[in-house]
Amino acid sequence: MFKIGMSLVLAVIAAFVIVLAGFLNEVRVGTMLLRGLLGFVVTGVVGALLVTVFEARNLETAENSSRERDEDEQMSYIPSDDETEHRDEEEAGEEAGFQPLTDQNLEHLQPPES
């Protein structure tokens, strides 16, 4: 699907440029449209071939590299000290019971007097 869309985009751009160049050079409308159609077809075919070749070359490499990257990420994950401390604090808080903050639990500070 990607190569069809990419080929169509390239072909439409090529046809547009050819027709625009025909308008600027005051070429007859029939000649301009025939050249635009020919440019559309040729660019579409060449674009489809190029996209197919590039897709075939990079497909194996992309699949293998993504699979290796996923395996490396799964194997190389080591939690940092901060994460383990945070997890330990959460577990300790769950064991002791959770208490929401209220006005009675908070220490009220006074601003310094100058």
N, CA, C and O atoms as CSV, one atom per row, in Angstrom:
chain,resi,resn,atom,element,x,y,z
A,1,MET,N,N,0.818,-1.185,0.000
A,1,MET,CA,C,0.000,0.000,0.000
A,1,MET,C,C,0.862,1.248,0.000
A,1,MET,O,O,0.530,2.253,-0.629
A,2,PHE,N,N,1.992,1.166,0.727
A,2,PHE,CA,C,2.882,2.319,0.805
A,2,PHE,C,C,3.456,2.666,-0.553
A,2,PHE,O,O,3.548,3.842,-0.908
A,3,LYS,N,N,3.847,1.648,-1.324
A,3,LYS,CA,C,4.469,1.955,-2.615
A,3,LYS,C,C,3.462,2.527,-3.612
A,3,LYS,O,O,3.834,3.332,-4.465
A,4,ILE,N,N,2.208,2.129,-3.520
A,4,ILE,CA,C,1.202,2.689,-4.414
A,4,ILE,C,C,0.977,4.156,-4.089
A,4,ILE,O,O,0.930,4.997,-4.987
A,5,GLY,N,N,0.837,4.465,-2.796
A,5,GLY,CA,C,0.635,5.851,-2.381
A,5,GLY,C,C,1.824,6.723,-2.724
A,5,GLY,O,O,1.656,7.840,-3.214
A,6,MET,N,N,3.019,6.229,-2.472
A,6,MET,CA,C,4.227,7.008,-2.758
A,6,MET,C,C,4.372,7.221,-4.261
A,6,MET,O,O,4.749,8.310,-4.695
A,7,SER,N,N,4.085,6.216,-5.045
A,7,SER,CA,C,4.184,6.347,-6.502
A,7,SER,C,C,3.160,7.348,-7.030
A,7,SER,O,O,3.470,8.144,-7.916
A,8,LEU,N,N,1.951,7.311,-6.494
A,8,LEU,CA,C,0.931,8.266,-6.924
A,8,LEU,C,C,1.305,9.692,-6.570
A,8,LEU,O,O,1.097,10.609,-7.364
A,9,VAL,N,N,1.854,9.881,-5.381
A,9,VAL,CA,C,2.281,11.232,-4.984
A,9,VAL,C,C,3.361,11.744,-5.931
A,9,VAL,O,O,3.298,12.885,-6.389
A,10,LEU,N,N,4.343,10.911,-6.223
A,10,LEU,CA,C,5.411,11.319,-7.148
A,10,LEU,C,C,4.854,11.605,-8.540
A,10,LEU,O,O,5.254,12.573,-9.187
A,11,ALA,N,N,3.940,10.771,-8.992
A,11,ALA,CA,C,3.378,10.936,-10.333
A,11,ALA,C,C,2.539,12.213,-10.426
A,11,ALA,O,O,2.613,12.924,-11.428
A,12,VAL,N,N,1.754,12.506,-9.412
A,12,VAL,CA,C,0.941,13.724,-9.430
A,12,VAL,C,C,1.831,14.961,-9.404
A,12,VAL,O,O,1.558,15.935,-10.106
A,13,ILE,N,N,2.881,14.933,-8.611
A,13,ILE,CA,C,3.807,16.077,-8.572
A,13,ILE,C,C,4.459,16.276,-9.931
A,13,ILE,O,O,4.577,17.405,-10.406
A,14,ALA,N,N,4.888,15.170,-10.564
A,14,ALA,CA,C,5.530,15.278,-11.870
A,14,ALA,C,C,4.556,15.831,-12.914
A,14,ALA,O,O,4.921,16.701,-13.705
A,15,ALA,N,N,3.328,15.332,-12.916
A,15,ALA,CA,C,2.334,15.822,-13.883
A,15,ALA,C,C,2.030,17.294,-13.643
A,15,ALA,O,O,1.897,18.059,-14.599
A,16,PHE,N,N,1.919,17.699,-12.393
A,16,PHE,CA,C,1.654,19.094,-12.075
A,16,PHE,C,C,2.783,20.002,-12.562
A,16,PHE,O,O,2.532,21.068,-13.124
A,17,VAL,N,N,4.015,19.577,-12.346
A,17,VAL,CA,C,5.163,20.379,-12.792
A,17,VAL,C,C,5.193,20.477,-14.314
A,17,VAL,O,O,5.484,21.541,-14.862
A,18,ILE,N,N,4.895,19.380,-14.997
A,18,ILE,CA,C,4.901,19.392,-16.464
A,18,ILE,C,C,3.811,20.313,-16.999
A,18,ILE,O,O,4.060,21.094,-17.917
A,19,VAL,N,N,2.604,20.232,-16.437
A,19,VAL,CA,C,1.502,21.088,-16.892
A,19,VAL,C,C,1.807,22.548,-16.579
A,19,VAL,O,O,1.530,23.422,-17.400
A,20,LEU,N,N,2.369,22.825,-15.411
A,20,LEU,CA,C,2.728,24.198,-15.046
A,20,LEU,C,C,3.796,24.760,-15.984
A,20,LEU,O,O,3.728,25.920,-16.392
A,21,ALA,N,N,4.771,23.935,-16.318
A,21,ALA,CA,C,5.796,24.379,-17.266
A,21,ALA,C,C,5.179,24.643,-18.643
A,21,ALA,O,O,5.605,25.558,-19.348
A,22,GLY,N,N,4.190,23.853,-19.023
A,22,GLY,CA,C,3.502,24.081,-20.290
A,22,GLY,C,C,2.740,25.393,-20.294
A,22,GLY,O,O,2.744,26.109,-21.296
A,23,PHE,N,N,2.087,25.716,-19.190
A,23,PHE,CA,C,1.389,27.009,-19.099
A,23,PHE,C,C,2.369,28.171,-19.193
A,23,PHE,O,O,2.098,29.162,-19.871
A,24,LEU,N,N,3.481,28.053,-18.528
A,24,LEU,CA,C,4.463,29.144,-18.531
A,24,LEU,C,C,5.095,29.345,-19.897
A,24,LEU,O,O,5.468,30.466,-20.239
A,25,ASN,N,N,5.223,28.284,-20.686
A,25,ASN,CA,C,5.831,28.384,-22.019
A,25,ASN,C,C,4.794,28.532,-23.120
A,25,ASN,O,O,5.140,28.508,-24.301
A,26,GLU,N,N,3.528,28.684,-22.749
A,26,GLU,CA,C,2.430,28.899,-23.691
A,26,GLU,C,C,2.328,27.806,-24.750
A,26,GLU,O,O,2.187,28.074,-25.943
A,27,VAL,N,N,2.406,26.552,-24.267
A,27,VAL,CA,C,2.259,25.391,-25.150
A,27,VAL,C,C,0.767,25.125,-25.319
A,27,VAL,O,O,-0.030,25.472,-24.447
A,28,ARG,N,N,0.387,24.508,-26.439
A,28,ARG,CA,C,-1.017,24.185,-26.662
A,28,ARG,C,C,-1.527,23.258,-25.567
A,28,ARG,O,O,-0.770,22.456,-25.020
A,29,VAL,N,N,-2.808,23.370,-25.253
A,29,VAL,CA,C,-3.409,22.617,-24.153
A,29,VAL,C,C,-3.323,21.105,-24.403
A,29,VAL,O,O,-3.017,20.349,-23.481
A,30,GLY,N,N,-3.584,20.663,-25.622
A,30,GLY,CA,C,-3.517,19.234,-25.945
A,30,GLY,C,C,-2.126,18.671,-25.738
A,30,GLY,O,O,-1.970,17.588,-25.174
A,31,THR,N,N,-1.120,19.392,-26.188
A,31,THR,CA,C,0.268,18.950,-26.023
A,31,THR,C,C,0.633,18.906,-24.544
A,31,THR,O,O,1.280,17.971,-24.072
A,32,MET,N,N,0.206,19.928,-23.832
A,32,MET,CA,C,0.517,20.029,-22.409
A,32,MET,C,C,-0.122,18.866,-21.640
A,32,MET,O,O,0.536,18.258,-20.796
A,33,LEU,N,N,-1.374,18.552,-21.912
A,33,LEU,CA,C,-2.048,17.463,-21.207
A,33,LEU,C,C,-1.464,16.100,-21.571
A,33,LEU,O,O,-1.355,15.217,-20.720
A,34,LEU,N,N,-1.085,15.931,-22.861
A,34,LEU,CA,C,-0.462,14.670,-23.278
A,34,LEU,C,C,0.875,14.473,-22.582
A,34,LEU,O,O,1.181,13.375,-22.117
A,35,ARG,N,N,1.672,15.534,-22.508
A,35,ARG,CA,C,2.960,15.443,-21.803
A,35,ARG,C,C,2.751,15.193,-20.311
A,35,ARG,O,O,3.493,14.426,-19.698
A,36,GLY,N,N,1.746,15.836,-19.731
A,36,GLY,CA,C,1.453,15.616,-18.308
A,36,GLY,C,C,1.041,14.188,-18.030
A,36,GLY,O,O,1.475,13.595,-17.042
A,37,LEU,N,N,0.190,13.619,-18.907
A,37,LEU,CA,C,-0.242,12.233,-18.752
A,37,LEU,C,C,0.933,11.270,-18.903
A,37,LEU,O,O,1.074,10.322,-18.131
A,38,LEU,N,N,1.771,11.523,-19.905
A,38,LEU,CA,C,2.947,10.682,-20.110
A,38,LEU,C,C,3.894,10.770,-18.905
A,38,LEU,O,O,4.421,9.755,-18.451
A,39,GLY,N,N,4.104,11.970,-18.400
A,39,GLY,CA,C,4.958,12.143,-17.217
A,39,GLY,C,C,4.375,11.462,-15.998
A,39,GLY,O,O,5.107,10.897,-15.185
A,40,PHE,N,N,3.038,11.515,-15.865
A,40,PHE,CA,C,2.363,10.851,-14.753
A,40,PHE,C,C,2.605,9.340,-14.797
A,40,PHE,O,O,2.954,8.732,-13.785
A,41,VAL,N,N,2.419,8.741,-15.972
A,41,VAL,CA,C,2.574,7.285,-16.108
A,41,VAL,C,C,4.023,6.861,-15.883
A,41,VAL,O,O,4.290,5.915,-15.142
A,42,VAL,N,N,4.951,7.559,-16.521
A,42,VAL,CA,C,6.365,7.181,-16.411
A,42,VAL,C,C,6.847,7.341,-14.970
A,42,VAL,O,O,7.509,6.452,-14.435
A,43,THR,N,N,6.524,8.451,-14.354
A,43,THR,CA,C,6.963,8.678,-12.980
A,43,THR,C,C,6.313,7.682,-12.029
A,43,THR,O,O,6.965,7.226,-11.089
A,44,GLY,N,N,5.049,7.331,-12.243
A,44,GLY,CA,C,4.383,6.338,-11.405
A,44,GLY,C,C,5.050,4.983,-11.478
A,44,GLY,O,O,5.252,4.331,-10.453
A,45,VAL,N,N,5.398,4.550,-12.691
A,45,VAL,CA,C,6.045,3.244,-12.865
A,45,VAL,C,C,7.448,3.249,-12.268
A,45,VAL,O,O,7.817,2.332,-11.534
A,46,VAL,N,N,8.229,4.279,-12.581
A,46,VAL,CA,C,9.589,4.350,-12.049
A,46,VAL,C,C,9.566,4.477,-10.522
A,46,VAL,O,O,10.378,3.855,-9.839
A,47,GLY,N,N,8.647,5.274,-9.989
A,47,GLY,CA,C,8.535,5.421,-8.535
A,47,GLY,C,C,8.163,4.110,-7.872
A,47,GLY,O,O,8.710,3.777,-6.820
A,48,ALA,N,N,7.232,3.346,-8.471
A,48,ALA,CA,C,6.840,2.057,-7.904
A,48,ALA,C,C,8.013,1.085,-7.900
A,48,ALA,O,O,8.211,0.351,-6.932
A,49,LEU,N,N,8.785,1.078,-8.974
A,49,LEU,CA,C,9.951,0.191,-9.022
A,49,LEU,C,C,10.992,0.580,-7.967
A,49,LEU,O,O,11.531,-0.287,-7.279
A,50,LEU,N,N,11.273,1.866,-7.839
A,50,LEU,CA,C,12.266,2.303,-6.857
A,50,LEU,C,C,11.814,2.024,-5.424
A,50,LEU,O,O,12.604,1.566,-4.598
A,51,VAL,N,N,10.565,2.296,-5.136
A,51,VAL,CA,C,10.062,2.046,-3.784
A,51,VAL,C,C,10.076,0.551,-3.489
A,51,VAL,O,O,10.387,0.152,-2.367
A,52,THR,N,N,9.748,-0.284,-4.470
A,52,THR,CA,C,9.778,-1.731,-4.277
A,52,THR,C,C,11.193,-2.216,-3.983
A,52,THR,O,O,11.401,-3.040,-3.092
A,53,VAL,N,N,12.164,-1.704,-4.734
A,53,VAL,CA,C,13.559,-2.104,-4.514
A,53,VAL,C,C,14.032,-1.662,-3.139
A,53,VAL,O,O,14.635,-2.455,-2.415
A,54,PHE,N,N,13.772,-0.412,-2.762
A,54,PHE,CA,C,14.213,0.072,-1.457
A,54,PHE,C,C,13.506,-0.667,-0.324
A,54,PHE,O,O,14.113,-0.949,0.709
A,55,GLU,N,N,12.237,-0.977,-0.514
A,55,GLU,CA,C,11.484,-1.692,0.501
A,55,GLU,C,C,12.024,-3.106,0.674
A,55,GLU,O,O,12.126,-3.594,1.799
A,56,ALA,N,N,12.370,-3.769,-0.424
A,56,ALA,CA,C,12.892,-5.133,-0.349
A,56,ALA,C,C,14.257,-5.159,0.332
A,56,ALA,O,O,14.553,-6.082,1.091
A,57,ARG,N,N,15.080,-4.164,0.070
A,57,ARG,CA,C,16.413,-4.127,0.684
A,57,ARG,C,C,16.337,-3.840,2.178
A,57,ARG,O,O,17.053,-4.465,2.961
A,58,ASN,N,N,15.493,-2.918,2.580
A,58,ASN,CA,C,15.449,-2.505,3.973
A,58,ASN,C,C,14.507,-3.330,4.820
A,58,ASN,O,O,14.529,-3.211,6.045
A,59,LEU,N,N,13.678,-4.164,4.209
A,59,LEU,CA,C,12.693,-4.919,4.960
A,59,LEU,C,C,13.357,-5.925,5.892
A,59,LEU,O,O,13.026,-5.983,7.076
A,60,GLU,N,N,14.286,-6.713,5.374
A,60,GLU,CA,C,14.974,-7.696,6.202
A,60,GLU,C,C,15.776,-7.009,7.292
A,60,GLU,O,O,15.744,-7.429,8.449
A,61,THR,N,N,16.487,-5.966,6.932
A,61,THR,CA,C,17.322,-5.266,7.893
A,61,THR,C,C,16.468,-4.646,8.993
A,61,THR,O,O,16.829,-4.723,10.167
A,62,ALA,N,N,15.355,-4.040,8.636
A,62,ALA,CA,C,14.493,-3.401,9.626
A,62,ALA,C,C,13.862,-4.436,10.558
A,62,ALA,O,O,13.774,-4.208,11.765
A,63,GLU,N,N,13.424,-5.563,10.014
A,63,GLU,CA,C,12.824,-6.598,10.856
A,63,GLU,C,C,13.836,-7.165,11.821
A,63,GLU,O,O,13.537,-7.323,13.004
A,64,ASN,N,N,15.029,-7.475,11.343
A,64,ASN,CA,C,16.052,-8.059,12.203
A,64,ASN,C,C,16.511,-7.078,13.262
A,64,ASN,O,O,16.694,-7.453,14.420
A,65,SER,N,N,16.700,-5.813,12.876
A,65,SER,CA,C,17.193,-4.838,13.841
A,65,SER,C,C,16.141,-4.547,14.907
A,65,SER,O,O,16.487,-4.365,16.074
A,66,SER,N,N,14.855,-4.500,14.527
A,66,SER,CA,C,13.818,-4.241,15.527
A,66,SER,C,C,13.682,-5.425,16.477
A,66,SER,O,O,13.469,-5.231,17.674
A,67,ARG,N,N,13.801,-6.640,15.967
A,67,ARG,CA,C,13.717,-7.820,16.813
A,67,ARG,C,C,14.894,-7.859,17.783
A,67,ARG,O,O,14.714,-8.148,18.966
A,68,GLU,N,N,16.110,-7.567,17.284
A,68,GLU,CA,C,17.284,-7.560,18.155
A,68,GLU,C,C,17.176,-6.456,19.196
A,68,GLU,O,O,17.543,-6.657,20.353
A,69,ARG,N,N,16.674,-5.284,18.792
A,69,ARG,CA,C,16.537,-4.168,19.724
A,69,ARG,C,C,15.556,-4.529,20.837
A,69,ARG,O,O,15.807,-4.224,22.003
A,70,ASP,N,N,14.428,-5.181,20.486
A,70,ASP,CA,C,13.455,-5.580,21.495
A,70,ASP,C,C,14.055,-6.582,22.478
A,70,ASP,O,O,13.825,-6.491,23.683
A,71,GLU,N,N,14.825,-7.536,21.956
A,71,GLU,CA,C,15.458,-8.521,22.832
A,71,GLU,C,C,16.477,-7.855,23.744
A,71,GLU,O,O,16.562,-8.188,24.926
A,72,ASP,N,N,17.250,-6.917,23.204
A,72,ASP,CA,C,18.241,-6.215,24.014
A,72,ASP,C,C,17.581,-5.398,25.110
A,72,ASP,O,O,18.072,-5.366,26.238
A,73,GLU,N,N,16.467,-4.732,24.791
A,73,GLU,CA,C,15.772,-3.933,25.795
A,73,GLU,C,C,15.216,-4.809,26.904
A,73,GLU,O,O,15.242,-4.423,28.073
A,74,GLN,N,N,14.717,-5.978,26.551
A,74,GLN,CA,C,14.167,-6.857,27.574
A,74,GLN,C,C,15.269,-7.412,28.469
A,74,GLN,O,O,15.073,-7.562,29.675
A,75,MET,N,N,16.411,-7.714,27.892
A,75,MET,CA,C,17.499,-8.321,28.656
A,75,MET,C,C,18.297,-7.308,29.461
A,75,MET,O,O,18.874,-7.666,30.488
A,76,SER,N,N,18.348,-6.060,29.027
A,76,SER,CA,C,19.262,-5.107,29.639
A,76,SER,C,C,18.604,-4.206,30.679
A,76,SER,O,O,19.261,-3.295,31.184
A,77,TYR,N,N,17.330,-4.423,31.021
A,77,TYR,CA,C,16.666,-3.539,31.968
A,77,TYR,C,C,17.063,-3.903,33.394
A,77,TYR,O,O,16.791,-5.007,33.865
A,78,ILE,N,N,17.701,-2.972,34.064
A,78,ILE,CA,C,18.061,-3.123,35.463
A,78,ILE,C,C,17.513,-1.905,36.177
A,78,ILE,O,O,17.867,-0.780,35.824
A,79,PRO,N,N,16.659,-2.094,37.172
A,79,PRO,CA,C,16.089,-0.924,37.855
A,79,PRO,C,C,17.163,-0.148,38.591
A,79,PRO,O,O,18.087,-0.732,39.157
A,80,SER,N,N,17.039,1.163,38.581
A,80,SER,CA,C,18.010,2.004,39.265
A,80,SER,C,C,17.758,1.969,40.763
A,80,SER,O,O,16.731,1.463,41.213
A,81,ASP,N,N,18.698,2.508,41.537
A,81,ASP,CA,C,18.563,2.529,42.989
A,81,ASP,C,C,17.351,3.349,43.414
A,81,ASP,O,O,16.660,2.998,44.370
A,82,ASP,N,N,17.094,4.451,42.692
A,82,ASP,CA,C,15.946,5.293,43.031
A,82,ASP,C,C,14.639,4.524,42.873
A,82,ASP,O,O,13.734,4.643,43.699
A,83,GLU,N,N,14.549,3.726,41.791
A,83,GLU,CA,C,13.327,2.967,41.563
A,83,GLU,C,C,13.128,1.917,42.640
A,83,GLU,O,O,12.007,1.719,43.110
A,84,THR,N,N,14.204,1.237,43.041
A,84,THR,CA,C,14.067,0.210,44.071
A,84,THR,C,C,13.727,0.840,45.418
A,84,THR,O,O,12.924,0.289,46.171
A,85,GLU,N,N,14.329,1.995,45.731
A,85,GLU,CA,C,14.000,2.676,46.995
A,85,GLU,C,C,12.541,3.118,46.980
A,85,GLU,O,O,11.831,2.953,47.972
A,86,HIS,N,N,12.099,3.674,45.869
A,86,HIS,CA,C,10.714,4.140,45.755
A,86,HIS,C,C,9.751,2.959,45.912
A,86,HIS,O,O,8.728,3.066,46.589
A,87,ARG,N,N,10.088,1.853,45.290
A,87,ARG,CA,C,9.248,0.669,45.385
A,87,ARG,C,C,9.211,0.157,46.829
A,87,ARG,O,O,8.155,-0.250,47.314
A,88,ASP,N,N,10.370,0.177,47.522
A,88,ASP,CA,C,10.413,-0.258,48.910
A,88,ASP,C,C,9.567,0.650,49.795
A,88,ASP,O,O,8.869,0.171,50.689
A,89,GLU,N,N,9.624,1.964,49.550
A,89,GLU,CA,C,8.822,2.903,50.331
A,89,GLU,C,C,7.333,2.675,50.102
A,89,GLU,O,O,6.537,2.739,51.039
A,90,GLU,N,N,6.956,2.408,48.842
A,90,GLU,CA,C,5.551,2.141,48.546
A,90,GLU,C,C,5.072,0.892,49.265
A,90,GLU,O,O,3.975,0.871,49.825
A,91,GLU,N,N,5.902,-0.157,49.250
A,91,GLU,CA,C,5.523,-1.394,49.923
A,91,GLU,C,C,5.417,-1.178,51.420
A,91,GLU,O,O,4.508,-1.714,52.054
A,92,ALA,N,N,6.324,-0.406,51.999
A,92,ALA,CA,C,6.273,-0.123,53.432
A,92,ALA,C,C,5.031,0.691,53.770
A,92,ALA,O,O,4.396,0.452,54.797
A,93,GLY,N,N,4.674,1.657,52.911
A,93,GLY,CA,C,3.481,2.457,53.127
A,93,GLY,C,C,2.216,1.621,53.051
A,93,GLY,O,O,1.263,1.860,53.793
A,94,GLU,N,N,2.203,0.649,52.165
A,94,GLU,CA,C,1.030,-0.216,52.039
A,94,GLU,C,C,0.896,-1.108,53.262
A,94,GLU,O,O,-0.216,-1.386,53.710
A,95,GLU,N,N,2.032,-1.562,53.809
A,95,GLU,CA,C,1.988,-2.417,54.992
A,95,GLU,C,C,1.511,-1.630,56.207
A,95,GLU,O,O,0.723,-2.136,57.006
A,96,ALA,N,N,1.990,-0.384,56.350
A,96,ALA,CA,C,1.631,0.425,57.507
A,96,ALA,C,C,0.228,0.991,57.363
A,96,ALA,O,O,-0.367,1.389,58.364
A,97,GLY,N,N,-0.299,1.040,56.214
A,97,GLY,CA,C,-1.616,1.599,55.973
A,97,GLY,C,C,-1.491,3.022,55.461
A,97,GLY,O,O,-0.636,3.780,55.918
A,98,PHE,N,N,-2.326,3.375,54.534
A,98,PHE,CA,C,-2.270,4.697,53.926
A,98,PHE,C,C,-3.118,5.663,54.723
A,98,PHE,O,O,-4.260,5.369,55.074
A,99,GLN,N,N,-2.536,6.830,55.005
A,99,GLN,CA,C,-3.284,7.862,55.709
A,99,GLN,C,C,-3.238,9.130,54.879
A,99,GLN,O,O,-2.157,9.633,54.572
A,100,PRO,N,N,-4.408,9.654,54.512
A,100,PRO,CA,C,-4.395,10.886,53.716
A,100,PRO,C,C,-3.960,12.074,54.562
A,100,PRO,O,O,-4.086,12.067,55.787
A,101,LEU,N,N,-3.443,13.099,53.879
A,101,LEU,CA,C,-2.994,14.299,54.575
A,101,LEU,C,C,-4.190,15.126,55.028
A,101,LEU,O,O,-5.142,15.340,54.278
A,102,THR,N,N,-4.117,15.577,56.253
A,102,THR,CA,C,-5.145,16.460,56.800
A,102,THR,C,C,-4.450,17.621,57.485
A,102,THR,O,O,-3.223,17.639,57.586
A,103,ASP,N,N,-5.220,18.587,57.955
A,103,ASP,CA,C,-4.630,19.729,58.659
A,103,ASP,C,C,-3.938,19.302,59.950
A,103,ASP,O,O,-2.941,19.909,60.339
A,104,GLN,N,N,-4.443,18.280,60.613
A,104,GLN,CA,C,-3.852,17.839,61.872
A,104,GLN,C,C,-2.513,17.138,61.643
A,104,GLN,O,O,-1.651,17.155,62.523
A,105,ASN,N,N,-2.328,16.520,60.464
A,105,ASN,CA,C,-1.093,15.797,60.185
A,105,ASN,C,C,0.037,16.713,59.732
A,105,ASN,O,O,1.200,16.307,59.740
A,106,LEU,N,N,-0.282,17.929,59.342
A,106,LEU,CA,C,0.723,18.819,58.789
A,106,LEU,C,C,1.298,19.733,59.861
A,106,LEU,O,O,0.598,20.144,60.786
A,107,GLU,N,N,2.559,20.039,59.727
A,107,GLU,CA,C,3.214,20.973,60.638
A,107,GLU,C,C,3.062,22.368,60.056
A,107,GLU,O,O,3.440,22.613,58.910
A,108,HIS,N,N,2.514,23.275,60.840
A,108,HIS,CA,C,2.295,24.638,60.382
A,108,HIS,C,C,3.506,25.485,60.725
A,108,HIS,O,O,3.927,25.521,61.881
A,109,LEU,N,N,4.067,26.162,59.746
A,109,LEU,CA,C,5.240,27.007,59.935
A,109,LEU,C,C,4.827,28.465,59.879
A,109,LEU,O,O,3.919,28.845,59.140
A,110,GLN,N,N,5.500,29.259,60.661
A,110,GLN,CA,C,5.277,30.700,60.662
A,110,GLN,C,C,6.362,31.374,59.852
A,110,GLN,O,O,7.508,30.926,59.887
A,111,PRO,N,N,6.045,32.449,59.111
A,111,PRO,CA,C,7.081,33.147,58.361
A,111,PRO,C,C,8.026,33.861,59.342
A,111,PRO,O,O,7.610,34.280,60.423
A,112,PRO,N,N,9.295,33.992,58.953
A,112,PRO,CA,C,10.245,34.649,59.850
A,112,PRO,C,C,9.893,36.136,60.002
A,112,PRO,O,O,9.466,36.803,59.059
A,113,GLU,N,N,10.091,36.621,61.232
A,113,GLU,CA,C,9.820,38.031,61.497
A,113,GLU,C,C,11.086,38.827,61.281
A,113,GLU,O,O,12.159,38.421,61.727
A,114,SER,N,N,10.976,39.950,60.604
A,114,SER,CA,C,12.159,40.740,60.318
A,114,SER,C,C,12.395,41.777,61.396
A,114,SER,O,O,13.358,42.539,61.319
